[in-house]
Amino acid sequence: MRGIRLRMPEAEVLKKSEIIIDSLIKLVDWNNIESLHCYQPINHLNEVDTRPLLDFLKIGWPQVDVIIQNKSRKLPYQNSRQYDLIIVPTLAFDNRGFRLGWGGGFYDQFLAKQNEALKVGLSFEAGRVAKIPNEPHDIKLDLVITESSK
């Protein structure tokens, strides 16, 4: 999965990212979102670009409190803050909602403390697999959005 993702041309990443973010914007009821935790894409990993989402929120929903996770990906596990929506970078995923990231386990620890949040993974369709091996500490996503999502 890493090789597939890393070989994607930048133009393809940006085009598919735009489609994914448009789907996310349409699927979420923004009237019910007061706080959002979103990752900042790491460009050399060809992650789904979340910058158009952040632009959308600044213009249309300035009341949403947006926390952007910077590139260090060291999530504040001790922080007891609860979010309404958490956007998660997703390298690979299955239809059950399990995901693979880049191997640090950071998001599982963070998501385990976010029981009420809507947990949404952003990935490219090429990341869909039949089954992600999972362990008891792995946290399922509520939804994964790809460029093929309706």
GIRAHU-V654974 format. One record per residue. N is the residue number from 0. PSI is psi as a letter, one per 40 degrees, with the letter a starting at -180 (none if undefined). Layout:
n & psi
N & PSI
N & PSI
//
This chain:
n & psi
0 & d
1 & d
2 & d
3 & d
4 & d
5 & d
6 & e
7 & h
8 & i
9 & d
10 & d
11 & d
12 & d
13 & d
14 & d
15 & d
16 & d
17 & d
18 & d
19 & d
20 & d
21 & d
22 & d
23 & d
24 & d
25 & d
26 & d
27 & h
28 & g
29 & e
30 & d
31 & e
32 & h
33 & d
34 & h
35 & h
36 & h
37 & i
38 & i
39 & h
40 & i
41 & h
42 & d
43 & e
44 & e
45 & f
46 & i
47 & h
48 & h
49 & e
50 & d
51 & d
52 & d
53 & d
54 & d
55 & d
56 & d
57 & d
58 & d
59 & d
60 & f
61 & e
62 & e
63 & h
64 & h
65 & h
66 & h
67 & h
68 & h
69 & i
70 & e
71 & d
72 & e
73 & g
74 & i
75 & g
76 & d
77 & e
78 & h
79 & e
80 & h
81 & i
82 & i
83 & d
84 & h
85 & h
86 & h
87 & h
88 & h
89 & h
90 & d
91 & i
92 & i
93 & i
94 & e
95 & e
96 & e
97 & i
98 & i
99 & h
100 & a
101 & e
102 & e
103 & d
104 & e
105 & d
106 & d
107 & d
108 & d
109 & d
110 & d
111 & d
112 & e
113 & g
114 & d
115 & e
116 & i
117 & h
118 & h
119 & h
120 & i
121 & h
122 & i
123 & i
124 & d
125 & e
126 & e
127 & h
128 & i
129 & d
130 & h
131 & h
132 & h
133 & i
134 & i
135 & d
136 & e
137 & h
138 & h
139 & i
140 & i
141 & d
142 & i
143 & h
144 & h
145 & a
146 & e
147 & e
148 & i
149 & none
//
